[in-house]
């Protein structure tokens, strides 16, 4: 019996519709919608970053598949104990299982490499991508909420959730712990808050900002937010014998690598080779 105090009941089947062998889940629908709206948003503000329509579409054609591959790869790494004995499940995306951090890293890497070889403005491209990534991530999390894709820790808060459909990944978890934190919804709210902050910077700050500032702000704020939100999730494995879950480790590593790189480039900007690199990046 569910141990209910105050809770939001979510009775929806994770599968939206079946058409023969094709299965459309809420998670897949909102993930796809998030990608489409991310591209749409980039198209709406592209002029702010000296990008045109073709540049946005071309980069997205490489960034989106790279993001999907990265999302799956990091998930497989996180749960390697399972996939090492079930290698046939590695590409079974229809069963779910992706990592947002893997999607971010894969998408950024794929888009960056494509833009590099096409000689697009790199830092401006990363700035533009920050807006699309945040919107896409937020919309994708709506599907997570409906599906019960990720498991939160127990809570007595009025916004705790319980899943009553037996096919939901969170059904048994709801039976075991009762209402639990909608942790991915906290991330959704955090994504939207960071996005609003970037829009404030874009339209309200009149003085010219340096190229890359939006991307730095996005990745730094998201890393910090995700580190703390992960405390409300119980479905991510710990890294070895540490107290850090893998998404938290990725958050810390991202911050360290990001700001170490920025500091190195800034301190070495008078070096001829570094100067050429910065010029190529579009600073």
N, C-alpha and C positions, 0 to 999 in steps of 0.2 A: 504493500500500500504506500502511495506517495506521501511523504512527510511534508505537507503543505502548510505554510504560514500565509503569506501573501505571495502570489506568483502570477506570472503571465503564462497562460497555457497556449502552447503551439501545437495544434492537432493536424497540421498539414503533412501529407505524404511527400517525402523528398522528391519523388518522381512526379513531374508536372503532367506528362502525357507520354504514352507509348504508341509508336506508329510502326508496327511490324517489329523489325530488329532494332529500330532506332528508339533510344530512350532519351527523353529531354527532362533533365532535373532542374529544380529551382536554382541550384548552384551553377549549373552550366549556363542557364539562361541569363542570370545576372552577371556572370563572368563575361559572357559574350557582349551583353549590353554595356558593361563597363568599358570594354575595349573600344566599342564603337563610339561611345560618348567621349572617351578620352581623346580619340582622333578628332572628333568634332570640335571639342574645346580647343585643341591645338590649332585647328584651322581658323577658329574665330579670333585668336590672339596672335597668329603667326607673324603679322607685320611688326609687332613689337620687338621681334627677335630676328628680323631680316630673313625670315623664311618665307617661301612661297608654297603654293598648294602642292606642286609636284614633289618638293623636298619633304613635305610632311608625309604624303602618301608613300613615297619611296622608302623613307626611313621606317615607317610603321610596318611595311611589308617584311622587313628584316627583324625589327625589334619585337614584334608580337610572337612569331614562332620561336625566337630565341628565348623570350620570356616564358613561354609554355614549357620548353625543354628545361630551362633552368629551374622552374618551379617544381617540376617532377624530379629532377636530379637531386635537389636538396632534400626533398621529402624521402626519396629512396635512401639517401645517405643517413638521414635521421633515424630511419627504421630499418637499417641494414640487417639487423638480426633476423627480421622476417623475410626480407627480399633475398637474402643470401641463400636461403633454402627454398625460396619460391621465385626463381628468376623469371618465370613466365609471367609473373604479375607486374613486372617492372613497367611494362608499357600498357597495362590495363587501366587506362585513364577513366574508362567508363565507371570504374568502381570508386572514383574519387581519389583524393590524396595529392595535394599540391602544397607547396610552401610559398607564402607571399614573398619572403625574403629571397628565395630562389628565383621567383618571377622578376623581382626588381633587378637583381644582379644580372640575370640572363638577358632581360630586355634592354637594360642600359648598355651592357657589353655588346650585344648584337647591333643596336642602333648606333652606338659610338663608332664601332669598327666600320660600319657601312658609311657613316657620315665622314669618317676620316679618309677613306679611299675615294669618296666622291668630292672631297675638298669642300664640304659644307662647313659653315661656322660652328665649331665644335662646342665651345662653352655656351654660346647662345642656344644651340640645339639642346644641350643638357638643361638649360634654364627653361626652355619651352616644354621639354619632356616632364619636368617636375610637376607642372600643372596637370598634364594628362594623367600621369601616374597616380597622383593623389585622388583625382576624380574616379579613375578606373578602380582603384583599390577600395574606395568607399562603397561604390555600387556593388562590387563583387561581394562585399561583406554582408549585404542584404540577403544574398543567397545562402551564406553561411548561417545566418540567423534562422531562416526558414527551415533549412535542412537539419540544423543541429549538428553541423559539420565538426565543430570543435567543442571540447568539454571544459566547462568552467568549474571553479571550486564552489562549494556549498555556500549559500547565503540566506539570511532572513530578510534581506531588503525587499521592498515592495516590487522592484523591477526584476526580481529573480525569475528565471524561466524554467518551465517543465515541458517536456515533449511527450505527447500522449499517443503518437502514431508508432506502432510497433516496428515500422521500417526505418524510423529515424535513427541515425547513428547515436543520438543522445538519449534514446528511450530507456535503455537499461541503466544508464548513468542517472537519469531522473528517478528511476525506481530506487536506486541505491542511496542517493544523497538528498533527494528532494529538490527544491528550487536551487538553482545554481546561477552564478554570474554569467550574463551574456557577454563574455569577454571580447568576442569579435565585434560586438556592437560598440563597446568602449573604443575599440580601434577605429571603427567607422566614424564616430564622433570626433576622435582625435585627428583623423585624416581631413575631415571637413574644416576643423578649426585651423589646421596648418594651411589648407588651401585658401581660406579666407584671409589669413595673414599674408600669404603671397600676393593675393589680389590687392590687399591694402598697400603693400610695397609697390606693386605695379602701377596703380592708378592714383595713389595719394602722395607718394614721395616724389617730389618734383625734381630734385637734383638727380643727376645721372649716377647710377650705381654700376659697380664693376661687373663685367661679364662673369657669370658663374655664381653670383650671389644667391639667386633663387634656388639653384640646385644645391648649393651648400646649406642653405637654410632648410630646404626640404629634407635632405638626407640626415642632417644633424637632428632636427626636431623629431622626425619620424623614428630615428634610432632610439632617442631618449624615451619617447612615448611608448614604443613597442617593448622596450626593456621592462618598463613598469607594468604594462598591461599583461605581460606574460606571467606575472605573479598570480593572476586570476585564472590561469589556465592550468589544467592538469594533464593535458594530452600530449605535451611535448617532452621528449626524453631529456634527461640530464646529460651533460657532456662529461663522459668518463666518471670520475669520482668527485667532481666538483659540485657546488651548490647552484651552478648556472645551467639553465636549460639551453638547448641549442639555439633557439631564436635570440636569447639574451646574449649568448656568446657572439653571435653574428652581429648584433647591435653594437656591442663593445668593440669588436674588431673593426667594424665599419667606421666608427667614430675615430678610433686610433689611426687607422690607415688614411682616412680622409684628411684629418687635420695634420698628421705628420707630413703628408704629401704637400698640403697647402703651405705649411711652414717652411718646408725645404725649398719649394719653388720661390717663395717670397724672399727668403734669406739668400738664395742663390741667383736672384734675378739679374745680377750684373755679370754673371758668367755668360760667355758668348753662346755656348751650346744651350744653356737654359733659356737665354733670351730668345734664341731661334725657336725653341720648343713653345715658349709662351706665345710667341707671335703666331705660330701654327695653330695653337689652340684658340686664337682669336681674342686674346686679351688686349 
